[in-house]
Amino acid sequence: KKICEAVVSTQSGHYGRGETGNIFLIRFIVTMMKLARLVRLVTCLSATCISVTLTWNDDINNYDDVTKKKAFNPIPVVPFPQVCSLGRGRIGLNVPEFRITSDQSGLLYDPIISYNARRYEKYFSLFKGLSRSDGITTVNVNVKEPDTPQKLSFTNETYHLQIREGQATVELAAVTRIGILRGLETLYQLYNATDGTFPVVDIEDYPRYNYRGLLIDTSRHFLSPEMIFKVIEGMAMTKLNVLHWHIVDDPSFPYYSAAFPDLSKEGAYDGNHVYSLSDVAEVIQYARLHGVIVLPEFDTPGHTLSWGKGQPGLLAYCPGRGTFGSDFGPIDPTLDQNYDFLRKLLSEVSGVFGAGYLHLGGDEVSFYCWAGNSKITQFMKEHNITNHADLESYYEVKLLDIVAALNQSYIVWEEIFNNGLRIKPDTIIHVWKGNWQKTLSKVVKKGYRTILSSPWYLDHISFGFDWKNYYSVEPTQIDATPDELELIEGGEACMWAEYIDNTNILSRTFPRASAVAERLWSSKSRTDINDAAFRLELHRCGMCARDIPAETASMRSFCPFEYTGWA
């Protein structure tokens, strides 16, 4: 039967995988249709992208799974776009003449647009050896709402990308500036660095979920500001948009507070492992330029052992019953002075980060210490507080009142919900523990918005390619109505730092976090592991070419642009 008359092109050589071209592939497909035991051909319809999947006999090609079931997908983008229409032919790139510009007055003076135009021009300049004089010379960008700020609550990231046959100008339009960033990254990933061409394609894309986060932990092991910059670059390459900065915890307090300088002076590992206010400002600005919002977490009342070193009287005293065998446990919830301290500290943090949201933690609060403090026990009797869960609720209500008075929204870990604490209707519940489907269902049925992390703990290392497990998660496979499912704001990959520091965070995070990013961005129906494996390996090579040492996503492969940052 006649195949749809779009020229089938392959990205098998994108960033150096394989040696086939258009003519070879067409002949190859015909041969395989005659000889192979199994051929599955998915061809283009009017509004979808072609993908051709061929399965060989194992005794013919002793390759890894990615190659045995290679998905010749001419749209090798991660995350995969929502809607794309593939046209005929391919078009090259005129590298010396290539510029990102705009016919929209003043747009190129915008700091975010200007910065990213130069950034992607630099990326494409690496392909001078593949330049074609009749190729693309210009990307024309236009933004409908250029003054709209990026917000954690919602930012429209929709973009429309057009690469047209025989046209030297690529058209990229978006509702906001952040949409332009997402479109430029897609454009970069569409480029075949083996033959120096783009597919002719029309893409309309937008995220499935607004919240697509990555957690980093800088208390257990310090990450230099420069390394956080690299993490942010990797996030932008995979369209993640929230950097959840778990900046302080029990082990150390590396945040410098102007209001309470002793917190870091006494609580950090040493004076060289502290983020100054200028460091924090630079991280926030760098993230903003890359379309990423920085969400700070100051976890209380537990996980605060390092806080107490610089703030006497803050922590509950309980000899031998405290954190890590110490004499101090969670924050003492009975003292008014502690709420005054929290009000002043969180007021400062809110102003420094400016995200409009705070992550307040609330997880793993040990009642053992509180139970061993006679003053706390007496306080509970005087206030008719019958158990320590209610005491924690007493603390959290006062804390949320402080944050509300600061005009900040907030996120808490799931224990706040699980323990039946009295929380406000606008609280966002962050689900992280086991049996997440049941918890997520309970949360949305109670009417709370939620974020999912349970199945995406990147610090849990296992043999092989565990990204496939992350990719296979579907957040909506829970007991919930369609309206209740709308309360799922998105999800977050977590890289806790018990075994992570500057030396390995990038390679352990990427491209494993990219699999999570696709689940949170792309259509629910995109579930083909083989297709994802093919695209993820190309994506990982593209990250290596841009100085992000992303680990391999397949058993045997190579990148012509191998990572050389170690040299």
C-alpha positions in Angstrom: 0.0 0.0 0.0 1.1 3.5 -0.7 2.9 5.2 2.2 2.0 8.8 2.9 4.1 10.9 0.6 6.3 12.7 3.1 9.9 12.0 2.7 10.9 9.8 5.6 14.1 11.1 7.1 16.1 9.8 10.0 17.8 11.2 12.9 19.8 8.0 13.5 22.9 10.1 12.9 21.9 13.0 15.1 25.0 13.7 17.3 26.8 10.9 15.6 24.6 7.7 15.9 24.8 5.7 12.7 25.6 6.4 9.1 22.3 6.4 7.2 20.7 9.1 5.1 17.4 9.6 3.5 17.9 7.5 0.4 19.6 4.7 2.3 16.8 4.6 4.8 14.1 4.4 2.2 15.9 1.5 0.4 16.5 0.0 3.8 12.8 0.1 4.7 11.8 -1.5 1.5 14.3 -4.3 2.0 13.2 -4.8 5.6 9.5 -5.0 4.6 10.4 -7.9 2.3 12.8 -9.8 4.6 12.2 -9.0 8.3 10.0 -11.1 10.5 8.4 -8.1 12.1 8.1 -4.6 10.8 6.0 -2.0 12.4 5.6 1.2 10.4 3.9 4.2 11.8 3.5 6.9 9.1 2.6 10.5 9.2 -1.0 11.7 9.2 -1.8 15.3 8.7 -1.0 16.5 12.2 1.4 14.0 13.7 5.1 13.2 13.4 6.4 10.2 11.6 8.1 7.5 13.5 9.3 4.2 12.0 10.1 1.4 14.4 11.9 -1.7 13.0 12.6 -4.8 15.0 15.4 -7.0 13.9 16.1 -10.7 14.8 18.5 -10.9 17.7 20.8 -13.2 15.7 21.3 -10.7 13.0 22.4 -7.7 15.0 23.9 -8.1 18.4 23.3 -4.6 19.5 21.8 -3.1 22.7 18.0 -2.6 23.1 18.1 0.9 21.7 19.6 -0.3 18.5 17.6 -3.5 18.2 14.4 -1.6 18.4 15.6 1.7 16.9 12.9 4.4 16.6 13.8 6.4 13.5 12.1 9.5 14.9 12.8 12.7 12.9 11.8 14.7 15.9 14.5 13.7 18.4 13.4 16.2 21.0 13.2 15.7 24.8 10.6 16.4 26.1 8.7 15.4 23.0 6.4 18.2 21.6 2.7 18.1 22.0 1.7 18.6 18.3 4.0 18.5 15.3 3.4 18.2 11.5 6.4 16.9 9.5 6.9 18.3 6.0 9.0 17.2 3.1 12.7 17.3 2.9 15.4 18.8 5.1 17.2 22.1 5.3 20.7 23.0 6.3 22.2 25.7 8.5 24.3 28.7 7.3 26.5 28.9 10.4 28.5 32.1 9.6 25.3 34.0 8.8 23.1 32.5 11.5 21.4 35.1 13.8 18.4 35.2 16.2 16.5 38.4 15.6 13.0 39.9 15.8 10.8 42.2 13.7 9.1 43.1 17.0 10.2 46.5 18.1 12.5 46.5 21.2 12.2 42.7 21.8 15.9 42.1 21.4 16.6 44.6 24.2 14.8 42.4 26.6 17.5 40.8 28.9 16.0 37.3 28.8 15.5 37.3 25.0 18.9 39.0 24.3 20.8 36.6 26.6 19.3 33.5 25.1 19.7 34.7 21.5 23.4 35.0 22.1 23.5 31.7 24.0 21.9 29.7 21.2 23.9 31.5 18.5 27.0 30.3 20.4 25.7 26.7 20.5 25.0 26.7 16.8 28.4 28.3 16.0 30.0 25.0 17.0 28.8 23.4 13.8 30.9 25.5 11.4 32.2 22.4 9.7 28.6 21.5 8.6 27.6 24.9 7.3 25.6 25.2 4.1 25.4 28.4 2.1 21.8 27.8 1.2 20.7 26.9 4.7 18.9 28.7 7.5 20.3 32.1 8.4 17.7 33.6 10.8 15.3 32.8 13.6 12.7 35.4 13.8 11.2 35.5 17.4 8.0 37.3 18.4 6.3 37.4 21.9 2.6 38.2 22.4 3.1 39.3 26.1 6.7 40.3 26.5 6.2 42.1 29.9 4.6 39.1 31.6 6.8 37.9 34.5 7.6 34.3 35.1 5.6 33.0 38.1 5.7 29.7 39.9 1.9 29.7 40.1 1.6 29.8 36.3 3.6 31.0 33.3 2.4 30.4 29.7 5.3 28.5 28.0 3.4 27.8 24.8 5.5 28.3 21.6 5.0 27.8 17.8 8.0 26.8 15.8 8.1 26.7 11.9 10.9 25.4 9.8 9.8 25.7 6.2 11.1 24.1 3.0 13.4 26.4 1.1 13.0 29.2 3.6 16.1 30.7 5.2 14.1 32.1 8.2 12.7 30.0 11.0 9.6 31.5 12.7 9.3 31.2 16.5 6.4 32.8 18.3 5.4 32.5 21.9 2.9 34.0 24.4 5.7 34.9 26.9 9.5 35.2 26.8 9.8 31.8 28.5 8.1 30.2 25.6 10.8 31.5 23.3 13.4 29.8 25.5 11.6 26.5 25.2 11.3 26.9 21.4 15.0 27.7 21.0 15.9 24.5 22.9 13.6 22.5 20.6 15.3 24.1 17.6 18.7 23.1 18.9 17.6 19.5 19.4 16.1 19.3 16.0 19.5 19.9 14.4 21.3 16.8 13.0 24.9 17.3 13.9 25.9 14.5 11.5 24.6 15.8 8.2 24.0 19.4 9.3 20.3 19.6 8.6 16.9 20.3 10.2 13.6 18.6 9.4 10.9 20.7 7.7 8.4 20.8 10.5 5.6 22.8 12.2 5.5 22.4 16.0 3.0 23.8 18.5 4.1 22.9 22.0 3.2 23.5 25.6 3.7 21.7 28.9 1.3 19.2 30.4 2.1 20.4 33.9 3.1 23.9 35.0 5.3 22.7 37.9 8.3 20.7 36.7 10.9 20.8 39.4 14.4 19.5 40.4 15.5 19.5 44.1 19.1 20.1 45.1 20.4 19.7 48.6 23.2 22.0 49.7 23.3 21.2 53.4 24.6 17.6 53.4 27.2 18.5 50.7 27.9 22.0 49.6 27.5 22.8 45.9 29.5 25.8 44.6 27.4 28.6 43.0 29.2 27.7 39.7 28.0 24.1 39.9 24.4 25.3 40.6 24.7 27.4 37.4 25.5 24.2 35.5 22.5 22.4 37.1 20.3 25.3 35.9 21.7 25.0 32.4 20.9 21.3 32.4 17.4 22.1 33.6 16.8 24.6 30.8 18.0 22.0 28.2 15.3 19.6 29.4 12.6 22.3 30.1 12.5 21.9 33.8 11.3 25.2 35.4 11.6 25.1 39.2 14.8 24.7 41.1 13.8 23.6 44.6 16.8 24.7 46.7 16.9 22.7 49.9 19.5 25.1 51.1 19.8 24.3 54.9 19.2 21.2 57.0 20.6 19.4 60.1 24.2 19.0 58.8 24.9 22.6 57.9 23.4 26.1 57.5 25.2 27.5 54.5 22.8 30.5 53.9 24.1 33.8 55.1 21.3 35.8 56.8 21.8 39.5 57.2 19.3 39.5 60.1 21.0 36.5 61.9 24.6 36.2 60.7 25.4 33.7 63.5 23.3 31.1 61.8 25.9 30.5 59.1 28.8 31.6 61.2 28.1 28.8 63.7 26.0 26.4 61.6 27.9 26.1 58.3 30.8 23.7 57.8 33.2 26.6 57.7 33.4 30.1 56.3 34.2 28.9 52.8 31.0 26.9 52.5 28.5 29.7 52.8 26.3 31.3 50.2 26.5 35.1 50.5 23.5 37.2 49.6 25.3 38.1 46.4 25.8 34.4 45.6 22.1 33.8 46.1 21.2 36.8 44.0 23.4 35.5 41.2 21.8 32.1 41.3 18.3 33.6 41.1 19.3 35.8 38.2 21.0 33.0 36.3 17.9 30.8 36.8 15.6 33.6 35.6 17.6 34.0 32.4 17.2 30.3 31.8 13.5 30.2 32.5 13.8 28.7 36.0 12.3 29.9 39.2 14.2 29.3 42.5 12.0 27.9 45.3 13.8 28.1 48.7 13.1 25.5 51.4 13.7 26.3 55.0 12.4 23.1 56.6 11.0 23.3 60.2 10.4 22.4 62.9 12.6 19.3 62.3 15.8 19.2 60.3 17.1 22.2 62.2 20.0 20.9 64.2 22.4 23.3 62.5 20.1 26.3 63.2 20.5 25.9 66.9 24.2 26.5 66.9 23.7 30.1 66.0 20.4 30.8 67.6 20.4 29.8 71.3 17.0 28.7 72.7 15.6 27.8 69.3 15.7 24.1 69.7 14.0 21.9 72.2 16.4 20.6 74.9 16.2 16.9 75.6 19.5 15.3 76.8 20.3 12.1 74.9 17.0 12.2 72.9 17.9 14.7 70.2 18.9 14.6 66.5 21.8 12.3 65.7 22.1 11.5 69.4 22.6 15.1 70.4 20.8 16.9 73.2 18.6 19.0 70.9 15.6 18.1 68.7 13.1 20.1 66.7 12.3 23.8 67.2 10.7 24.4 70.6 7.1 25.3 69.7 6.2 26.7 73.1 8.3 29.8 73.0 7.0 33.1 71.6 10.5 34.3 70.9 11.0 31.5 68.4 8.0 32.7 66.3 9.5 36.2 66.4 12.7 34.7 65.0 10.9 32.8 62.3 8.9 35.9 61.3 12.1 37.9 60.9 14.1 35.2 59.1 11.3 34.3 56.7 10.6 37.9 55.9 14.2 38.3 54.9 14.1 35.0 52.8 10.9 36.1 51.1 12.5 39.3 50.0 15.8 37.8 48.9 14.3 35.0 46.8 11.2 36.8 45.5 9.5 33.6 44.2 6.2 34.3 45.9 6.4 30.8 47.4 8.2 29.2 50.3 8.7 25.5 50.9 8.2 25.1 54.6 9.2 21.4 54.9 7.4 19.9 57.9 8.6 16.3 57.4 10.1 13.8 59.8 9.4 15.7 63.0 10.6 13.5 65.9 8.2 13.7 68.9 10.7 11.7 71.0 12.6 14.9 72.0 9.5 16.9 72.7 8.2 14.1 74.9 11.4 14.3 76.9 11.2 18.0 77.7 9.3 18.7 80.9 8.6 22.3 80.0 7.0 21.3 76.8 4.9 18.7 78.6 3.7 21.3 81.1 2.9 23.7 78.2 0.7 21.0 76.6 -1.2 20.5 79.8 -1.8 24.2 80.2 -3.1 24.5 76.6 -5.1 21.3 76.5 -2.9 19.8 73.8 -3.4 16.1 74.3 -0.8 14.6 71.9 2.4 15.7 70.1 0.7 15.7 66.6 -1.6 18.4 67.9 1.5 20.2 69.3 3.0 20.1 65.8 -0.3 21.4 64.4 -0.1 24.2 66.9 3.3 25.1 65.5 2.3 24.8 61.9 -0.8 27.0 62.2 1.3 29.8 63.8 4.0 29.3 61.1 1.4 29.5 58.2 -0.1 32.6 59.7 3.4 34.2 59.7 3.9 33.2 56.0 0.4 34.4 55.0 1.1 37.8 56.6 4.2 38.0 54.4 2.0 37.5 51.4 3.7 34.3 50.5 2.2 31.0 49.3 3.6 27.8 50.6 4.4 24.1 50.0 4.8 21.5 52.7 5.9 17.8 52.7 3.1 15.3 53.0 3.4 14.5 56.7 1.6 17.8 57.4 -1.4 16.2 55.7 -0.9 12.7 56.8 -0.8 13.6 60.5 -4.2 15.4 60.2 -2.8 18.8 61.1 -5.0 21.8 60.7 -3.8 23.4 57.5 -5.1 26.1 55.2 -7.1 25.3 52.0 -4.5 26.9 49.8 -1.6 24.7 51.1 0.2 22.7 48.4 1.0 19.1 49.6 4.3 17.7 48.4 4.0 13.9 48.2 7.3 12.0 48.7 6.8 8.8 50.6 5.8 5.3 49.5 2.3 4.2 48.4 2.1 7.6 46.6 -1.0 6.7 44.6 -3.0 6.3 47.7 -1.7 9.5 49.3 -2.1 11.5 46.1 -5.7 10.3 45.9 -6.4 11.3 49.5 -4.9 14.7 49.0 -6.8 15.7 45.9 -10.1 14.3 47.3 -9.6 16.7 50.2 -9.3 19.5 47.7 -5.6 20.3 48.1 -3.3 21.0 45.3 -0.3 18.7 45.2 3.2 18.0 43.7 4.5 14.4 43.2 8.1 13.3 44.0 7.8 9.8 45.4 8.8 7.8 42.3 11.4 10.3 41.2 14.2 10.2 43.8 17.3 10.4 41.7 19.6 9.8 44.6 18.4 6.2 44.8 20.9 4.7 42.5 20.4 1.3 41.0 22.1 -0.9 38.4 21.3 -0.3 34.8 19.1 2.4 33.3 16.6 3.4 36.0 15.4 6.3 34.0 13.0 3.8 32.4 11.3 3.4 35.8 10.9 7.2 36.1 9.6 7.5 32.5 6.9 4.8 33.2 5.3 6.7 36.0 1.8 8.1 35.3 0.7 10.6 38.0 -3.0 10.4 37.0 -3.3 6.6 37.6 -5.0 7.1 40.9 -8.5 7.0 42.3 -9.7 10.5 41.4 -12.2 12.3 39.3 -11.2 14.4 36.4 -11.7 17.6 38.5 -9.6 16.2 41.3 -6.8 15.3 38.9 -6.7 19.0 37.9 -5.3 19.6 41.4 -2.0 17.9 40.5 0.3 20.8 39.8 3.1 18.7 38.5 6.1 16.9 39.9 9.7 17.1 41.0 12.8 15.0 40.7 14.8 15.0 43.9 18.6 14.8 44.2 19.3 14.6 47.9 23.0 15.0 48.7 24.0 12.2 51.0 26.3 10.9 48.2 26.3 14.0 45.9 28.7 16.9 45.6 30.4 19.0 42.9 32.1 16.0 41.5 29.0 13.9 40.5 25.8 15.9 40.6 25.6 16.6 36.9 26.2 13.1 35.7 23.9 11.5 38.2 21.1 14.0 37.5 21.1 14.1 33.7 19.7 12.6 31.7 17.7 10.7 34.4 15.9 14.0 35.3 15.2 14.4 31.6 13.0 11.3 31.7 11.0 12.9 34.5 10.8 16.2 32.5 9.2 14.4 29.5 6.7 12.8 31.7 5.7 16.2 33.1 5.8 18.1 29.8 4.7 15.7 27.0 1.4 14.1 26.3 0.2 11.3 28.6 0.0 9.1 25.6 3.7 9.2 24.9 4.9 6.1 26.6 7.1 4.2 24.1 10.3 3.3 26.1 12.2 2.4 22.9 11.5 5.7 21.2 12.3 7.5 24.4 15.6 5.7 24.8 16.7 6.7 21.3 15.8 10.3 21.8 17.3 10.4 25.3 20.6 9.2 24.1 20.7 11.9 21.4 19.6 14.5 24.0 22.4 13.4 26.4 25.0 13.8 23.6 23.6 17.3 23.0 24.1 18.1 26.7 27.7 16.8 26.6 28.4 19.0 23.6 27.3 21.9 25.7 29.5 21.1 28.7 27.0 19.1 30.8 28.5 15.6 31.5 25.3 13.7 31.3 25.7 10.0 31.7 24.8 7.6 28.9 21.3 6.3 28.5 22.1 3.2 26.6 24.5 0.2 26.9 26.6 0.9 23.8 26.8 4.2 22.1 29.1 7.2 21.5 29.0 10.9 21.0 31.2 12.6 18.4 31.1 15.6 20.8 32.3 13.7 23.9 32.4 15.6 27.1 35.8 17.1 27.6 35.3 19.4 30.6 37.6 17.3 32.7 40.6 18.0 30.3 
